Amino acid sequence: MSKNNVPIPEMPEGYEEAIRLQSGSESTEDMTRLLDERAEGDTNLADWRRQLAAKLVSIAPAPLSKVLFAPGGAEAVSMALKLARLATGRYKTVSFCDSFHGATLDAISIGGERLFRDGMEPLLPGSLHMPPPVVPPSHRQSPAIEAMRDPDYLDYLMRKEGDVGAVIAEPFRYSFALHPPADYWKQIQRICKRHGALLIFDEIPVCLGRTGQWFACQLYDVAPDILILGKGLGGGIFPFAAMLATPALDIGQHHALGHFTHEKSPVASAAALATIRVIEDENLLRQARCKGQKALETLRLLQAREEGIGSVSGIGLQLAIELVDQRGRPDLERTGQVLHTCLANGLSFKVAGGNILSFAPPLNVTEAELLKAADILEQALSETRSIETGGRVPAPHANEPSQKEPLCTS
Ligand SMILES: Cc1ncc(COP(=O)(O)O)c(C=O)c1O
């Protein structure tokens, strides 16, 4: 128990050790033991790194079989950009408008959000952008711009530039939780190959397992040349990231792709190994699919009875709802009110694009917690209805008996 009598959750083996080491634990027993083992030539610490690399390769789609670790997501993005330059001899990239790839100078250059770029210029040269494949309905643009979402536009851009080295993107914009059109990524991959560019997937927010697959690209049956993972690698709490690449890209031996102080942290490797073990032992991939589906159904029911929910979307346990006014335009004011009301009542989420509520519950969320979250959200939505609409007729509550069925069994 903690000082305030709040029960401390039991940590999986490895995590506990890792976290105690990281925090400089009151009991130095584990640390001393590990250091002793290292002094005696036991390769435990290096083993954690090797074990993690081997494990990642065993679950990653072929031919991604080369691994380099990084202290965080933006650093891993940076390594991927450097590797693409080395491999192709080209510096230009294409990424998506409104994308986010980290907060460092190179990452904000390929990122497509003005918020992070304003006042920071000049950025990396050759950072080109195109419209993402899909956006929520209230973010749609004129037909001319909508047409530029087609892979043909990338083909055109690459032909005109002639020397693009890489396309870098999330397989789906995680905060919108919307699939791109069928075969979108297969077409993009064909175009990359045709023009001699690499395809880099940034899976930092959705790897490992949030989509119900270890890797989001498995949903689209496309293995990129380089894949970057982060957040979930350390179970969402331990800072760590990695770059996976194909054997053809194992060319960086004489270059500094990374070279960060905490690049190959054995402690973070232990945390990542523990994360993967828990995902396997608790069948969390299936849980993410199953609980995600149930949560999506709950949100759809909410949409049917609450004014102003323009769309609802979900991919595994990544879920989103879009708040719109009566004319279908982003309802920014109500979004802010809903966020603050929810936060005050214990539900936290991200707001994306001004009016998208983006939910990323932990993969081991319980059905009771999901129902409680739906309750808090419904309450906040009903408290923030506009006076003109007055909301809809009272309807069955998300927690009525049919919704109380066990969501999923492991
Ligand atoms: C898609 C994406 N890429 C990269 C990053 C950067 O990761 P980090 O914050 O670990 O540098 C983030 C962080 O939110 C992200 O969402």
The ligand as an SDF file (V2000), in Angstrom:
LIG
                    3D

 16 16  0  0  0  0  0  0  0  0999 V2000
    3.0320    9.6500  -34.1880 C   0  0  0  0  0  0  0  0  0  0  0  0
    4.0830   10.0790  -33.2150 C   0  0  0  0  0  0  0  0  0  0  0  0
    5.3680   10.0580  -33.5970 N   0  0  0  0  0  0  0  0  0  0  0  0
    6.3480   10.4470  -32.7780 C   0  0  0  0  0  0  0  0  0  0  0  0
    6.0770   10.8850  -31.4960 C   0  0  0  0  0  0  0  0  0  0  0  0
    7.2030   11.3650  -30.6200 C   0  0  0  0  0  0  0  0  0  0  0  0
    7.4870   10.4740  -29.5840 O   0  0  0  0  0  0  0  0  0  0  0  0
    8.2620   11.0160  -28.2820 P   0  0  0  0  0  0  0  0  0  0  0  0
    7.3350   11.9350  -27.5930 O   0  0  0  0  0  0  0  0  0  0  0  0
    8.5850    9.7690  -27.5120 O   0  0  0  0  0  0  0  0  0  0  0  0
    9.4940   11.7170  -28.7670 O   0  0  0  0  0  0  0  0  0  0  0  0
    4.7590   10.9250  -31.0500 C   0  0  0  0  0  0  0  0  0  0  0  0
    4.4340   11.4090  -29.7030 C   0  0  0  0  0  0  0  0  0  0  0  0
    3.3210   11.7070  -29.3500 O   0  0  0  0  0  0  0  0  0  0  0  0
    3.7230   10.5140  -31.9280 C   0  0  0  0  0  0  0  0  0  0  0  0
    2.4370   10.5500  -31.5690 O   0  0  0  0  0  0  0  0  0  0  0  0
  1  2  1  0
  2  3  1  0
  2 15  2  0
  3  4  2  0
  4  5  1  0
  5  6  1  0
  5 12  2  0
  6  7  1  0
  7  8  1  0
  8  9  2  0
  8 10  1  0
  8 11  1  0
 12 13  1  0
 12 15  1  0
 13 14  2  0
 15 16  1  0
M  END
$$$$
